[in-house]
C-alpha cells in the first residue's frame, strides 16, 4: 500500500461517519487487506466532541457539520429548517445527542416483507448484539455484552425525570427499563453511547484501535467529488484536499458511507440517478437509477416548553457555583450533567389504542433553551417535552444542485404532508399534556410557555406544530434497498448498487423505511452486516 495520488487499495470507503468508521475497522481485520477511508471533515480530536455536554457546541459548529437547510416545507408554513449532519471523523455520531435506540422488531420484519431477504429482525439482531457492550440490566437474548461500543443507562438522577416516568405510568404507559430489549413499548430512561463519561462514537470504539494495525489509510479534509468508472464498474474516486484533485483506486470495491444526504448526491454528480435530473445539472448519464435521492425520510419534532417550580432543573445546575461541582464529579467519573446525553426520559406509546405497537415517542428533558438562542439555557427553571411520530408517511427527496459538491443539495423532506402524520402529531401533543396534568408532574409545572394554555383545539395544536417543529436529523432512505422488480430500487439486499459493479452503499440511505427511533444504532448495524456481506464475497 502506498499513499498519495493514484494509490490503489482493496477498498475505498467514502465517509468516516457512524457507518464508514465501523466498516473500515471490520474490513481492515482481514490480513493483507488495505483500506482507504476518506472523510470530508477534520479529525474528531476536539475536546467538545468527547465531552457529552459539548453536544450543544459541536452540533452548531460549521467546522464539524454539513450545515445544510431544507427547502421551504409546504405543510410547515414554507419554513426552511436546519439539516445538520456530522462532517468530521465519526460523522453524526460525533455531534449527536448520543441516544441509542434500535427501533422495533416490526421495522426490520417489514424490510424483509418488502422483499429484502436477510434483513428481518431475527437476521439483524446478531449484528446489533455484536456491536454493543451493554452496561446495565438486560436480556442476553437481545443485548450484547462483548462488543466494542459502550451502551449505558442514564446515571444522573433528577426528581423531574422520575416524576415524568411515574406520571406516564399513571395514565397506563408501563415502565420499561430496556426499550432495546424484547419490546419497545413503555416509559423509561434513555440509553447512551457514553464510555466512562466520554462520548463513544463508532470512530472511537472501532476505528481508533483499528488504525493501529497500519492497513487503514484515513485521509481527513478529503472532499470526494466524483466516483470513477470504467464502463459500469467503479474503479475509484476523485477527491480534493485543499489543493488539486487526487485519484485513489480500489481493487475490489468502492463503498459509499456518506449518509442519506451526501451519498445520493455523490451518485448523481457521478452520473448515477434519474436521467432528467442529471441532464438539468449537466451530468452525462452513466447509469439510470431513478430512485437515487428519492424516499427521503426523517422524524419531525414539535416540543412543549414549561417553566418549572419547586425543583432543580438543568438550567439551575448548569450555572455557577453548582456547575463547578458537576465538573468535578464528571472528572471523577461520577454522575454529572457534563457526562450525560441530551434527552433523559422517553415514553414509547400508541396514538390509538387499536395499534399493536407504539407509533409515537414522548421525550423529556428537565431543561429548556432561550427562545431565539441556539443552545443557550433559559434563565428560569424549565423543562422540554417533545413528541415525534415513529414511522411517518411523509417523504421527500435530496438532489444535487450542481456538479460541485461544495454546493449544498436541495433537501425536501415534505414534513407533515401526509394527512395521517398531521393527525398523529396532534395526538402526541395532547398526550404530553395528559402526562403533565398528572399530580406527579403538575406540582412542578408553573407555566406552559410554549405553546401556551390558549392553544387548545386540534387545529390550534396542529398550527403550533407546523410553525414550531424541527426535523430530527434522522435522514435515511435515499438509496433505498429493494428487489429488482421495484423501479425505484437503488441497492439490492447485499447493498450493491443495481446495474453497476464493484460499488456498494453502506449507510442510512439504504433503509427502505425509517426505523422507530433515532437512526444511529441502525446505521451501525447496517455497517456491521455490510462488512459481513463484503467479506463473505456475496455472489
MARVOLO-111699 format. One record per residue (C-alpha): residue number from 1; residue in one letter; x, y, z. Coordinates in pm, whole numbers, plus 50000, padded with zeros to 5 digits. Example, Ala and Ser with C-alpha at 12.3 -4.5 7.8 and 13.67 -1.06 7.14 Angstrom:
2
 volo fivo    c1    c2    c3
    1    a 51230 49550 50780
    2    s 51367 49894 50714
# end
This chain:
539
 volo fivo    c1    c2    c3
    1    x 50000 50000 50000
    2    x 50131 50344 49910
    3    x 49972 50677 49993
    4    x 49938 50968 49756
    5    x 49778 51044 49422
    6    x 49686 50734 49221
    7    x 49736 50488 49508
    8    x 49544 50161 49495
    9    x 49377 49982 49787
   10    x 49149 49684 49818
   11    x 48864 49905 49937
   12    x 48795 50275 49909
   13    x 48535 50399 50158
   14    x 48378 50744 50122
   15    x 48281 50884 50460
   16    x 48424 50807 50806
   17    x 48095 50851 50990
   18    x 47897 50608 51202
   19    x 47888 50354 50919
   20    x 48220 50419 50748
   21    x 48432 50413 51063
   22    x 48290 50078 51172
   23    x 48306 49931 50821
   24    x 48670 50030 50773
   25    x 48757 49870 51105
   26    x 48594 49540 51009
   27    x 48734 49523 50656
   28    x 49078 49600 50795
   29    x 49062 49291 51016
   30    x 49141 49073 50715
   31    x 49512 49003 50692
   32    x 49654 49160 50381
   33    x 49353 49383 50308
   34    x 49409 49756 50261
   35    x 49152 50029 50310
   36    x 49150 50397 50214
   37    x 48898 50587 50425
   38    x 48813 50938 50302
   39    x 48646 51193 50529
   40    x 48543 51541 50412
   41    x 48584 51688 50760
   42    x 48859 51701 51023
   43    x 48968 51450 51286
   44    x 48744 51405 51591
   45    x 49001 51538 51838
   46    x 48806 51837 51970
   47    x 48755 51820 52346
   48    x 48396 51932 52290
   49    x 48329 51619 52083
   50    x 48449 51396 52365
   51    x 48262 51569 52647
   52    x 47893 51470 52625
   53    x 47775 51817 52731
   54    x 47979 51956 52441
   55    x 47692 51845 52218
   56    x 47545 52194 52243
   57    x 47863 52339 52096
   58    x 47960 52091 51826
   59    x 47619 52039 51666
   60    x 47609 52404 51559
   61    x 47978 52427 51462
   62    x 48010 52470 51082
   63    x 48366 52335 51102
   64    x 48225 51998 51213
   65    x 47892 51979 51031
   66    x 47729 51989 50692
   67    x 47523 52297 50777
   68    x 47254 52240 50516
   69    x 46895 52357 50529
   70    x 46579 52216 50380
   71    x 46369 52360 50103
   72    x 46056 52551 50219
   73    x 45814 52295 50361
   74    x 45466 52318 50208
   75    x 45298 52179 50522
   76    x 45507 52368 50780
   77    x 45441 52726 50673
   78    x 45702 52725 50396
   79    x 45975 52730 50659
   80    x 46331 52625 50588
   81    x 46475 52409 50865
   82    x 46833 52327 50964
   83    x 46952 51997 50812
   84    x 47262 51919 51014
   85    x 47487 51617 50967
   86    x 47835 51546 51102
   87    x 48128 51645 50880
   88    x 48404 51503 51097
   89    x 48554 51163 51172
   90    x 48270 50978 51343
   91    x 48012 51169 51138
   92    x 47685 51240 51313
   93    x 47795 51000 51587
   94    x 48047 51271 51684
   95    x 47791 51551 51715
   96    x 47462 51385 51811
   97    x 47289 51350 52148
   98    x 47439 51000 52196
   99    x 47094 50840 52233
  100    x 47096 50469 52143
  101    x 46768 50333 52003
  102    x 46746 50030 51774
  103    x 46378 50055 51680
  104    x 46115 49783 51684
  105    x 46140 49427 51556
  106    x 45848 49511 51329
  107    x 46063 49770 51147
  108    x 46308 49511 51021
  109    x 46046 49244 50960
  110    x 45878 49495 50730
  111    x 46205 49542 50541
  112    x 46216 49167 50481
  113    x 45848 49154 50386
  114    x 45920 49415 50119
  115    x 46149 49159 49954
  116    x 46483 49231 50120
  117    x 46599 48884 50220
  118    x 46828 48865 50519
  119    x 46701 49186 50683
  120    x 46430 49060 50921
  121    x 46471 49129 51293
  122    x 46600 48777 51355
  123    x 46855 48835 51077
  124    x 46987 49168 51206
  125    x 46971 49101 51582
  126    x 47311 48921 51586
  127    x 47472 49231 51434
  128    x 47318 49463 51692
  129    x 47444 49229 51965
  130    x 47790 49207 51809
  131    x 47831 49585 51812
  132    x 47740 49664 52169
  133    x 47892 49638 52511
  134    x 47581 49679 52721
  135    x 47636 49807 53073
  136    x 47311 49760 53262
  137    x 47029 49517 53322
  138    x 46931 49341 53001
  139    x 46817 49016 52843
  140    x 47121 48847 52682
  141    x 46900 48713 52404
  142    x 46854 49070 52282
  143    x 47158 49256 52413
  144    x 47530 49222 52358
  145    x 47792 49234 52632
  146    x 48115 49171 52443
  147    x 48108 49436 52168
  148    x 48324 49746 52146
  149    x 48052 50013 52158
  150    x 47954 50118 52510
  151    x 47580 50143 52579
  152    x 47497 50278 52925
  153    x 47189 50383 53121
  154    x 47119 50731 53250
  155    x 47313 50769 53575
  156    x 47236 51132 53667
  157    x 46937 51143 53900
  158    x 46671 51414 53883
  159    x 46332 51435 54054
  160    x 46161 51560 53737
  161    x 46274 51261 53532
  162    x 46135 51024 53793
  163    x 45809 51219 53810
  164    x 45774 51212 53432
  165    x 45804 50834 53429
  166    x 45567 50793 53724
  167    x 45308 51019 53560
  168    x 45330 50822 53236
  169    x 45263 50507 53435
  170    x 44963 50676 53597
  171    x 44792 50709 53258
  172    x 44863 50346 53166
  173    x 45205 50352 52996
  174    x 45401 50063 53153
  175    x 45753 50103 53288
  176    x 46020 49957 53059
  177    x 46383 49965 53164
  178    x 46510 49838 52828
  179    x 46332 49963 52518
  180    x 46604 49789 52312
  181    x 46506 49453 52456
  182    x 46204 49231 52400
  183    x 45967 49524 52347
  184    x 45995 49897 52288
  185    x 45661 49992 52441
  186    x 45675 50175 52772
  187    x 45842 50458 52961
  188    x 46194 50461 53095
  189    x 46530 50636 53085
  190    x 46726 50667 52762
  191    x 47041 50469 52687
  192    x 47356 50636 52555
  193    x 47681 50573 52371
  194    x 47898 50701 52654
  195    x 48205 50531 52799
  196    x 48342 50634 53139
  197    x 48190 50978 53097
  198    x 48307 51033 52737
  199    x 48119 51018 52407
  200    x 48165 50678 52245
  201    x 48112 50704 51869
  202    x 48188 50425 51622
  203    x 48505 50616 51535
  204    x 48626 50598 51895
  205    x 48502 50246 51962
  206    x 48608 50080 51635
  207    x 48823 50298 51411
  208    x 49082 50433 51656
  209    x 49200 50086 51766
  210    x 49190 49962 51405
  211    x 49418 50240 51280
  212    x 49699 50093 51488
  213    x 49706 49791 51256
  214    x 49852 50009 50981
  215    x 49641 49888 50689
  216    x 49378 50165 50704
  217    x 49477 50495 50542
  218    x 49249 50762 50693
  219    x 49254 51086 50494
  220    x 49072 51379 50654
  221    x 48954 51704 50490
  222    x 48919 51499 50172
  223    x 48610 51608 49980
  224    x 48516 51339 49729
  225    x 48399 51498 49405
  226    x 48328 51203 49180
  227    x 48314 50825 49153
  228    x 48541 50693 48877
  229    x 48408 50428 48637
  230    x 48538 50202 48366
  231    x 48222 50110 48182
  232    x 47980 50005 48456
  233    x 48247 49914 48711
  234    x 48351 50159 48983
  235    x 48730 50181 48996
  236    x 48794 50458 49247
  237    x 48710 50816 49340
  238    x 48842 51166 49284
  239    x 48876 51393 49584
  240    x 49018 51731 49675
  241    x 49219 51810 49986
  242    x 49289 52180 49985
  243    x 49487 52170 49661
  244    x 49441 51989 49334
  245    x 49229 51685 49264
  246    x 49364 51343 49357
  247    x 49251 50998 49249
  248    x 49252 50685 49459
  249    x 49164 50341 49321
  250    x 49001 50023 49454
  251    x 49097 49668 49352
  252    x 48779 49523 49496
  253    x 48511 49779 49576
  254    x 48419 50143 49622
  255    x 48183 50177 49919
  256    x 47974 50488 49984
  257    x 47914 50576 50350
  258    x 47841 50947 50319
  259    x 47493 50935 50470
  260    x 47144 50991 50334
  261    x 47212 51347 50217
  262    x 47558 51311 50066
  263    x 47563 50957 49924
  264    x 47279 51016 49673
  265    x 47419 51345 49550
  266    x 47765 51191 49501
  267    x 47599 50925 49288
  268    x 47412 51197 49099
  269    x 47717 51412 49021
  270    x 47894 51092 48912
  271    x 47624 51011 48654
  272    x 47404 50768 48850
  273    x 47044 50874 48903
  274    x 46733 50995 48726
  275    x 46824 51098 48374
  276    x 46612 51414 48365
  277    x 46768 51541 48689
  278    x 47122 51459 48575
  279    x 47060 51644 48249
  280    x 46941 51951 48440
  281    x 47277 51980 48618
  282    x 47484 51892 48312
  283    x 47591 51539 48410
  284    x 47613 51266 48142
  285    x 47417 50957 48244
  286    x 47638 50660 48326
  287    x 47354 50455 48469
  288    x 46986 50545 48501
  289    x 46855 50479 48852
  290    x 46554 50697 48911
  291    x 46529 50612 49281
  292    x 46859 50782 49374
  293    x 46775 51069 49609
  294    x 46408 50975 49648
  295    x 46230 50833 49953
  296    x 46394 51082 50193
  297    x 46262 51015 50545
  298    x 46304 51199 50873
  299    x 46125 51248 51204
  300    x 45950 51578 51278
  301    x 45960 51704 51636
  302    x 45743 51975 51791
  303    x 45813 52050 52157
  304    x 45635 52196 52455
  305    x 45833 52417 52695
  306    x 45735 52472 53058
  307    x 45862 52686 53343
  308    x 45931 52462 53642
  309    x 45888 52528 54012
  310    x 45994 52371 54344
  311    x 46269 52160 54187
  312    x 46613 52184 54028
  313    x 46646 52167 53650
  314    x 46947 52157 53422
  315    x 46904 52533 53382
  316    x 46985 52574 53752
  317    x 47258 52310 53779
  318    x 47447 52440 53475
  319    x 47519 52775 53646
  320    x 47792 52868 53890
  321    x 47857 52760 54153
  322    x 47672 52429 54102
  323    x 47828 52360 53761
  324    x 48175 52358 53920
  325    x 48069 52065 54135
  326    x 47922 51893 53828
  327    x 48256 51930 53654
  328    x 48440 51781 53948
  329    x 48201 51485 53958
  330    x 48250 51427 53587
  331    x 48629 51428 53629
  332    x 48586 51161 53896
  333    x 48361 50957 53661
  334    x 48057 51015 53878
  335    x 47703 51105 53762
  336    x 47701 51460 53628
  337    x 47522 51677 53373
  338    x 47861 51705 53197
  339    x 47863 51334 53115
  340    x 47509 51257 53002
  341    x 47302 51266 52685
  342    x 47079 51544 52564
  343    x 46736 51394 52644
  344    x 46674 51183 52951
  345    x 46335 51011 52951
  346    x 46123 50850 52679
  347    x 45771 50711 52658
  348    x 45712 50494 52351
  349    x 45336 50471 52314
  350    x 45039 50440 52079
  351    x 44843 50729 51935
  352    x 44539 50498 51911
  353    x 44455 50200 52136
  354    x 44390 49964 51844
  355    x 44755 49976 51737
  356    x 44973 49671 51805
  357    x 45297 49864 51865
  358    x 45392 50222 51955
  359    x 45382 50483 51680
  360    x 45491 50787 51883
  361    x 45752 50875 52142
  362    x 45735 51143 52410
  363    x 46081 51274 52506
  364    x 46158 51451 52832
  365    x 46439 51687 52933
  366    x 46446 51873 53267
  367    x 46587 52182 53097
  368    x 46492 52442 52838
  369    x 46652 52686 52595
  370    x 46603 53057 52544
  371    x 46377 53136 52251
  372    x 46586 53252 51956
  373    x 46922 53147 52107
  374    x 47070 52822 51979
  375    x 47193 52603 52263
  376    x 47157 52872 52536
  377    x 46976 52756 52850
  378    x 46688 52958 52994
  379    x 46747 53187 53291
  380    x 46449 53036 53474
  381    x 46395 52670 53572
  382    x 46246 52486 53276
  383    x 46164 52158 53110
  384    x 46111 52050 52749
  385    x 45876 51773 52639
  386    x 45878 51671 52274
  387    x 45691 51425 52056
  388    x 45751 51262 51722
  389    x 45585 51006 51506
  390    x 45799 50695 51489
  391    x 45711 50591 51132
  392    x 45595 50900 50939
  393    x 45437 50850 50600
  394    x 45562 51182 50458
  395    x 45870 51152 50240
  396    x 46066 51367 50001
  397    x 46395 51386 49814
  398    x 46750 51514 49802
  399    x 46902 51636 49475
  400    x 47237 51776 49374
  401    x 47205 52135 49254
  402    x 47528 52128 49054
  403    x 47834 51914 48987
  404    x 48021 52100 49263
  405    x 47998 51901 49588
  406    x 48057 52226 49777
  407    x 47716 52345 49662
  408    x 47451 52240 49917
  409    x 47190 51999 49780
  410    x 46818 52060 49754
  411    x 46668 51880 50056
  412    x 46290 51842 50075
  413    x 46162 51607 50349
  414    x 45798 51719 50298
  415    x 45728 51713 50671
  416    x 45359 51667 50763
  417    x 45241 51648 50403
  418    x 45070 51315 50479
  419    x 44731 51361 50647
  420    x 44798 51074 50889
  421    x 45117 51243 51009
  422    x 44922 51559 51093
  423    x 44670 51356 51293
  424    x 44940 51175 51489
  425    x 45139 51487 51577
  426    x 44828 51643 51735
  427    x 44767 51325 51934
  428    x 45126 51338 52053
  429    x 45091 51693 52183
  430    x 44769 51601 52362
  431    x 44943 51302 52519
  432    x 45215 51532 52652
  433    x 44954 51745 52825
  434    x 44785 51435 52968
  435    x 45113 51323 53126
  436    x 45191 51672 53257
  437    x 44843 51701 53410
  438    x 44904 51409 53647
  439    x 44969 51510 54010
  440    x 45328 51388 53999
  441    x 45415 51637 53722
  442    x 45154 51910 53773
  443    x 45309 52015 54105
  444    x 45630 52108 53924
  445    x 45471 52289 53628
  446    x 45446 52663 53694
  447    x 45352 52769 53341
  448    x 45325 52628 52991
  449    x 45537 52877 52797
  450    x 45504 52704 52458
  451    x 45255 52674 52303
  452    x 45066 52823 52600
  453    x 44732 52737 52757
  454    x 44540 52942 52500
  455    x 44624 52678 52235
  456    x 44360 52409 52290
  457    x 44177 52286 51979
  458    x 44316 52027 51743
  459    x 44353 52287 51470
  460    x 44541 52520 51705
  461    x 44774 52242 51815
  462    x 44839 52147 51454
  463    x 44912 52508 51362
  464    x 45158 52524 51650
  465    x 45329 52201 51541
  466    x 45354 52325 51184
  467    x 45502 52659 51289
  468    x 45738 52542 51565
  469    x 45857 52185 51495
  470    x 46203 52090 51374
  471    x 46347 51793 51192
  472    x 46500 51511 51389
  473    x 46822 51492 51179
  474    x 46739 51122 51124
  475    x 46773 51132 50746
  476    x 46750 50799 50569
  477    x 46606 50611 50273
  478    x 46753 50798 49975
  479    x 46927 50492 49821
  480    x 46650 50252 49906
  481    x 46716 49878 49931
  482    x 46451 49692 49734
  483    x 46403 49394 49499
  484    x 46495 49437 49134
  485    x 46126 49439 49041
  486    x 46086 49772 49221
  487    x 46152 50052 48968
  488    x 46284 50280 49244
  489    x 46530 50027 49389
  490    x 46885 50162 49427
  491    x 47066 49880 49609
  492    x 46997 49508 49643
  493    x 46985 49304 49964
  494    x 47366 49281 49957
  495    x 47385 49664 49935
  496    x 47526 49656 49580
  497    x 47417 49942 49355
  498    x 47185 49786 49099
  499    x 47321 49764 48746
  500    x 47677 49858 48844
  501    x 47979 49656 48952
  502    x 48215 49699 49248
  503    x 48000 49972 49404
  504    x 47800 49948 49729
  505    x 47618 50181 49962
  506    x 47652 50109 50335
  507    x 47481 50379 50536
  508    x 47139 50509 50645
  509    x 47036 50586 50289
  510    x 46965 50216 50219
  511    x 46681 50195 50473
  512    x 46356 50108 50291
  513    x 46157 50276 50571
  514    x 46260 50479 50871
  515    x 46302 50290 51197
  516    x 46106 50361 51516
  517    x 46371 50570 51686
  518    x 46696 50757 51639
  519    x 46878 50615 51338
  520    x 47240 50597 51459
  521    x 47217 50249 51612
  522    x 47060 50104 51298
  523    x 47320 50277 51080
  524    x 47596 50100 51273
  525    x 47410 49770 51241
  526    x 47395 49821 50863
  527    x 47771 49871 50859
  528    x 47829 49558 51068
  529    x 47611 49348 50842
  530    x 47755 49517 50533
  531    x 48106 49421 50639
  532    x 47993 49060 50673
  533    x 47837 49064 50325
  534    x 48151 49212 50170
  535    x 48397 48985 50349
  536    x 48196 48673 50264
  537    x 48201 48776 49899
  538    x 47827 48784 49828
  539    x 47759 48649 49479
# end
